[in-house]
Amino acid sequence: MAQADGTIQNDTGSNVRSDLNNNFAACFTNNSGASAPGTTYANQWWADTGNGLLKIRNTSNTSFITVGTLNSTNLGLAPQASPTFTGNVTIAAGTVSLPSLRFTGDNDTGLYSSAANNVNITAGGTLCHTFTNSYSTASVPIRVPDGTAAAPSITNTGDEDTGIFFNTANELSFSTGGTERAQIDTNGLHILSQKPVRYYDADNSHYVELKAASTVTSNVTLTLPTSDGDADQYLKTDGSGNLSWANVSTPAGVPTASVFAMATSTVPSGYLECNGAAVSRTTYADLFSAIGTTYGAGNGSSTFNVPDMRGEFLRGWDNGRGVDDSRTLGSSQGHQLQEHSHTVAYNSRNVGDPPNPITIGDVGGSGSSKQTSTSGTTGTFGTETRPRNIAMMYVIKT
């Protein structure tokens, strides 16, 4: 320890000499000691042997500032070349045009901090990338190698054969398990190897899956219509892949004016009961176009009648065959029983003496036998002639 108060007191020669030596020793040893010098001066050095630090007094002479570590190369400070830091390094925040860490001759390229918890990379005075404690943001495009299906360019730790790679120009490819599964290019999205596209329900428990056929002999393109269509319509193609909405009543489905027997009393959607009712020519324009006023003109202007098939049997229109001549489509017939006759066999015999005998016939008899009969009716009789049948409701397609 060598410390002094820096003052030479008036005294005897030997005392003055001792005082001088003490002050010189304190000066030469930078006031070394385990505690601060009792008398301090601005810019005064102190070798703090208690903590192994070299300190200097601030210009206000109010406190000591640590300069470096005693017994360490370069006092533990970084030299001009290849420094080794053993503690934390604090630098200025810097700016995008003058980063804190930069390169000689390129002062606008390096690292800086634009805000708390931000580390920014600048090049040529332009922000390129920002890192925070929760994410990183690129301000310029990021370029990666092309990669392959087995070693994609963008992947994740622990699954390095799954990710994104660049198979060829203008194409983005996706692989899982080292196999290419899908591509995106200027023609759109391509799902490879008959893999499906799955659409899951709200709780992801089940899905609807669409996929290509196992073998397709030529490319197939289906173009969706421009609207969502109307209720009860379906999609149809024009043969060139252009899809459109169509009514079930078009020839591809059930033709308008088709008649069906229903085993229910409920009229299905798109149909009317064949009850002879007058209906709107506008609302049921397709049906009116098909049958017109064949079954009744309605009110003669805004309505027309549907067929009344309640309690009726159907009969095919003769249409020139000649079995049921002179019938027009939609005409009706009343019931009738075809005219006919019955043949009765009998034998005859002579009664009386010649020369004028009388011949008497015995119905159903033979020789001179005699038959008797009983008059009356047998079977099931009513007010009409009909076959066995079952009642159903007829409906017509609108």
C-alpha positions in Angstrom: 0.0 0.0 0.0 1.3 3.4 -0.9 -1.0 6.4 -0.4 -0.4 10.0 0.6 -2.3 13.2 0.9 -0.2 14.9 -1.8 0.9 17.7 0.6 4.6 18.4 1.7 4.4 19.9 5.2 7.0 22.4 6.6 9.1 20.4 8.9 12.7 19.2 9.6 14.8 18.0 6.7 14.3 14.3 7.5 10.5 14.6 7.9 10.2 16.6 4.6 12.3 13.9 2.9 10.0 11.2 4.3 6.9 13.1 3.2 8.3 13.5 -0.3 9.1 9.8 -0.5 5.5 8.9 0.6 4.0 11.2 -2.0 6.3 9.8 -4.7 5.5 6.2 -3.8 1.7 7.0 -3.9 2.2 8.6 -7.3 4.3 5.8 -8.7 1.9 3.0 -7.4 -1.3 4.9 -8.4 -2.3 5.2 -4.8 -2.6 1.4 -4.4 -4.6 0.2 -1.5 -7.6 -1.9 -0.4 -9.5 1.3 0.4 -9.8 4.6 -1.4 -7.2 7.3 -0.6 -8.2 9.6 2.3 -7.4 12.7 0.2 -8.6 12.7 -3.4 -8.1 14.9 -6.4 -9.9 15.1 -9.8 -8.4 12.6 -12.3 -6.5 10.8 -9.6 -5.6 7.1 -10.2 -6.2 4.5 -7.6 -5.2 0.8 -7.8 -8.0 -0.8 -5.8 -6.1 -3.9 -4.5 -9.1 -5.0 -2.5 -11.2 -5.6 -5.7 -8.3 -5.9 -8.2 -9.4 -2.9 -10.3 -7.8 0.2 -11.7 -9.9 3.2 -11.1 -9.7 7.0 -11.9 -11.3 9.9 -10.1 -14.0 11.7 -12.1 -13.4 15.3 -13.1 -15.9 16.5 -10.4 -13.8 14.6 -7.8 -17.0 13.0 -6.5 -16.4 9.3 -7.2 -14.0 6.8 -8.8 -14.7 5.2 -12.2 -13.5 1.7 -13.0 -11.0 1.6 -15.9 -10.1 -2.1 -16.0 -8.9 -5.2 -14.2 -5.6 -5.3 -12.5 -3.3 -8.2 -13.4 -5.2 -8.8 -16.7 -3.9 -8.3 -20.2 -5.0 -4.9 -21.6 -6.7 -4.4 -18.2 -9.4 -6.8 -19.5 -10.3 -4.3 -22.2 -10.6 -5.1 -25.9 -7.4 -4.3 -27.9 -7.7 -2.9 -31.4 -7.6 -6.3 -33.1 -9.4 -9.6 -32.2 -10.8 -8.6 -28.8 -12.0 -11.2 -26.3 -14.8 -9.9 -24.0 -15.3 -11.6 -20.7 -18.3 -9.6 -19.6 -21.3 -7.8 -21.0 -20.7 -5.2 -23.8 -23.0 -2.2 -23.9 -23.1 -0.1 -27.1 -25.2 2.8 -28.4 -28.6 1.9 -30.1 -27.5 3.3 -33.4 -29.8 4.1 -36.4 -30.6 2.5 -39.7 -28.1 4.8 -41.5 -25.5 4.7 -38.7 -25.7 1.3 -37.0 -24.0 0.6 -33.7 -21.9 -2.3 -35.1 -20.7 -1.5 -38.5 -17.8 -2.1 -40.9 -14.8 0.0 -41.8 -15.6 1.9 -45.0 -19.3 0.8 -44.8 -20.8 2.8 -42.0 -24.5 2.3 -43.1 -24.4 -1.5 -42.9 -24.5 -3.5 -39.7 -26.6 -3.9 -36.5 -28.7 -1.4 -34.5 -31.7 -1.3 -32.2 -34.7 0.7 -33.2 -36.6 0.1 -29.9 -36.5 -2.0 -26.7 -36.3 -5.7 -27.4 -35.5 -5.1 -31.1 -32.4 -6.0 -33.0 -32.3 -4.6 -36.6 -30.1 -5.4 -39.6 -29.4 -2.7 -42.0 -27.6 -2.7 -45.4 -26.8 0.4 -47.3 -28.9 2.4 -44.9 -32.0 0.2 -45.6 -33.8 -1.9 -42.9 -33.5 -5.5 -44.0 -34.7 -7.6 -41.0 -36.0 -7.1 -37.4 -35.8 -9.6 -34.6 -37.9 -9.4 -31.4 -38.4 -11.6 -28.4 -41.4 -13.2 -30.1 -40.9 -13.1 -33.9 -38.7 -11.9 -36.8 -39.8 -9.8 -39.7 -38.0 -9.5 -43.0 -38.3 -6.2 -44.8 -36.7 -7.5 -48.0 -37.2 -10.9 -49.8 -35.5 -13.9 -48.2 -33.6 -16.2 -50.6 -33.0 -19.9 -49.9 -31.4 -22.7 -52.0 -33.7 -24.6 -54.3 -33.8 -27.8 -52.2 -35.3 -31.2 -53.1 -38.3 -33.2 -52.0 -36.0 -35.2 -49.6 -34.2 -32.0 -48.4 -36.6 -29.0 -48.9 -35.3 -25.5 -48.7 -37.7 -24.5 -45.8 -38.2 -27.2 -43.2 -38.4 -27.7 -39.5 -36.2 -29.2 -36.8 -36.8 -33.0 -36.4 -38.6 -33.4 -39.7 -36.1 -32.3 -42.3 -37.7 -34.2 -45.3 -41.0 -32.2 -44.9 -41.3 -28.7 -46.2 -41.2 -26.4 -49.2 -38.7 -26.5 -52.1 -38.3 -25.1 -55.6 -38.3 -27.9 -58.2 -38.1 -25.6 -61.3 -38.6 -22.0 -62.3 -42.0 -20.4 -61.4 -43.0 -23.5 -59.3 -43.4 -23.9 -55.6 -43.4 -27.5 -54.4 -44.4 -29.2 -51.2 -43.1 -32.5 -49.8 -43.9 -34.7 -46.8 -41.8 -37.6 -45.8 -39.4 -36.9 -48.7 -42.1 -37.2 -51.4 -43.5 -34.3 -53.5 -47.2 -34.0 -52.8 -48.3 -30.7 -54.4 -47.2 -27.9 -56.6 -48.2 -24.3 -57.3 -47.2 -22.8 -60.6 -48.6 -20.3 -63.1 -51.4 -22.8 -64.0 -52.7 -23.1 -60.4 -52.5 -25.7 -57.6 -51.7 -29.3 -58.5 -52.4 -32.2 -56.1 -50.2 -35.1 -57.1 -50.6 -38.9 -57.0 -54.4 -39.0 -56.6 -54.1 -37.4 -53.2 -57.5 -36.0 -52.0 -58.6 -32.6 -50.8 -60.5 -32.9 -47.6 -63.0 -30.4 -46.2 -63.7 -31.0 -42.5 -66.9 -30.3 -40.6 -67.1 -27.7 -37.7 -65.6 -29.9 -35.0 -63.1 -31.6 -37.4 -64.6 -35.1 -36.7 -65.6 -35.9 -40.3 -64.7 -34.6 -43.7 -65.9 -34.5 -47.4 -63.1 -35.7 -49.7 -62.6 -34.9 -53.4 -59.9 -36.7 -55.5 -59.2 -37.6 -59.1 -60.0 -40.9 -60.7 -57.3 -43.5 -60.5 -56.8 -43.3 -64.3 -57.6 -40.3 -66.5 -57.0 -40.8 -70.2 -57.0 -37.0 -70.9 -57.0 -33.8 -68.9 -60.4 -32.7 -67.5 -61.3 -29.2 -66.7 -64.5 -28.3 -64.9 -65.4 -24.6 -64.8 -67.9 -23.6 -62.1 -70.9 -21.4 -62.8 -71.0 -17.7 -61.9 -73.7 -18.0 -59.3 -74.9 -20.4 -56.6 -78.1 -21.3 -58.5 -81.7 -21.8 -57.1 -83.3 -24.4 -54.8 -83.6 -27.9 -56.3 -81.3 -27.2 -59.2 -78.3 -29.3 -60.1 -75.0 -28.9 -61.9 -74.7 -30.1 -65.5 -71.9 -29.9 -68.1 -72.1 -28.7 -71.7 -69.7 -31.5 -72.7 -66.7 -29.1 -72.7 -66.4 -28.9 -68.9 -68.4 -25.7 -68.4 -70.8 -26.3 -65.5 -74.1 -24.5 -65.1 -77.2 -24.8 -62.9 -80.2 -26.6 -64.4 -83.7 -27.5 -63.3 -84.6 -31.1 -62.8 -87.3 -30.6 -65.4 -84.8 -30.3 -68.2 -84.4 -33.3 -70.5 -81.4 -34.4 -68.6 -83.7 -34.9 -65.6 -87.5 -35.4 -65.4 -89.2 -33.7 -68.4 -91.9 -31.1 -67.7 -95.4 -32.6 -68.0 -94.3 -36.1 -66.9 -97.1 -37.8 -64.9 -96.4 -40.1 -61.9 -98.5 -42.1 -59.5 -97.6 -41.3 -55.9 -98.1 -43.8 -53.0 -98.5 -40.8 -50.7 -101.0 -37.9 -50.3 -98.2 -35.3 -50.2 -97.4 -33.6 -53.5 -93.5 -33.4 -53.9 -91.7 -30.2 -54.6 -91.7 -29.4 -58.3 -95.0 -31.2 -59.0 -98.8 -30.4 -59.0 -101.6 -32.9 -58.2 -103.5 -33.9 -61.3 -106.8 -32.5 -59.9 -108.0 -30.3 -62.8 -107.0 -27.1 -60.9 -106.5 -23.8 -62.8 -102.9 -22.6 -62.1 -100.9 -19.6 -63.2 -99.5 -19.5 -66.7 -96.6 -17.3 -65.4 -95.7 -19.3 -62.3 -95.8 -22.6 -64.2 -94.6 -21.2 -67.5 -92.6 -24.4 -68.4 -95.7 -26.6 -67.8 -98.0 -24.2 -69.7 -95.5 -24.3 -72.6 -95.7 -28.1 -72.6 -99.4 -28.7 -72.3 -101.1 -25.4 -73.1 -104.9 -25.5 -72.8 -105.2 -29.2 -73.7 -106.8 -29.9 -70.3 -108.6 -26.6 -69.9 -108.0 -22.9 -70.6 -108.5 -21.8 -67.0 -109.8 -18.3 -67.0 -108.7 -17.9 -70.6 -105.9 -15.4 -69.9 -103.7 -15.9 -66.9 -104.4 -19.5 -65.9 -104.7 -22.9 -67.4 -105.9 -26.3 -66.2 -103.8 -29.4 -65.2 -105.3 -32.8 -66.1 -108.0 -34.1 -63.7 -107.0 -37.8 -63.2 -108.8 -38.3 -59.9 -110.6 -41.7 -60.1 -109.5 -42.3 -63.7 -107.5 -45.1 -65.4 -104.8 -44.1 -68.0 -105.0 -45.3 -71.6 -102.2 -44.9 -74.1 -102.9 -42.3 -76.9 -103.7 -44.2 -80.1 -101.7 -41.7 -82.2 -102.6 -43.3 -85.6 -102.4 -46.9 -84.6 -106.1 -47.6 -85.2 -107.0 -49.4 -82.0 -108.6 -46.4 -80.4 -109.4 -44.2 -83.4 -110.3 -40.5 -83.5 -108.8 -39.7 -80.1 -107.0 -36.5 -79.4 -104.2 -36.2 -76.8 -105.8 -35.5 -73.4 -109.4 -36.5 -74.4 -111.4 -38.6 -72.0 -113.8 -41.5 -72.5 -116.8 -42.7 -70.5 -117.2 -46.3 -69.4 -119.0 -48.9 -71.7 -119.5 -52.6 -72.2 -118.7 -53.9 -75.7 -121.7 -55.3 -77.5 -121.6 -59.2 -77.7 -123.7 -62.4 -77.9 -123.8 -65.8 -76.3 -124.4 -69.2 -78.0 -126.7 -71.9 -76.4 -126.6 -75.6 -77.6 -129.8 -77.7 -77.7 -131.4 -81.0 -79.2 -134.9 -81.4 -80.7 -137.6 -84.1 -80.8 -141.1 -84.6 -82.6 -144.3 -84.5 -80.6 -147.6 -85.7 -82.0 -148.7 -87.9 -84.8 -148.0 -87.5 -88.5 -148.6 -86.0 -90.8 -148.1 -82.8 -88.7 -145.7 -83.4 -85.8 -144.4 -80.5 -83.6 -140.6 -80.1 -82.9 -139.6 -79.1 -79.3 -136.0 -78.2 -78.4 -134.5 -79.4 -75.1 -131.9 -76.8 -74.1 -128.7 -78.5 -73.0 -130.2 -82.0 -73.4 -129.5 -84.9 -75.7 -131.9 -87.2 -77.4 -135.3 -87.0 -75.8 -134.0 -85.9 -72.4 -135.3 -82.7 -70.8 -133.2 -80.0 -69.0 -134.4 -77.3 -66.5 -132.7 -73.9 -65.6 -133.0 -71.4 -62.9 -133.1 -67.6 -63.7 -131.3 -64.9 -61.6 -127.7 -63.4 -61.2 -124.4 -64.5 -59.6 -121.1 -62.6 -58.9 -120.2 -59.0 -57.7 -122.2 -56.3 -59.3 -122.3 -52.5 -58.9 -122.7 -49.2 -60.7 -119.7 -49.5 -63.0 -117.5 -52.0 -64.8 -113.9 -52.1 -63.5 -110.9 -54.3 -62.9 -109.3 -54.8 -59.5 -107.2 -51.7 -58.7 -105.4 -49.6 -56.0 -105.9 -45.9 -55.5 -102.9 -43.6 -55.8 -102.4 -39.9 -56.4 -101.3 -38.7 -59.9 -99.0 -35.7 -60.1 -97.5 -33.8 -63.0 -94.0 -32.3 -63.3 -94.1 -28.5 -63.5 
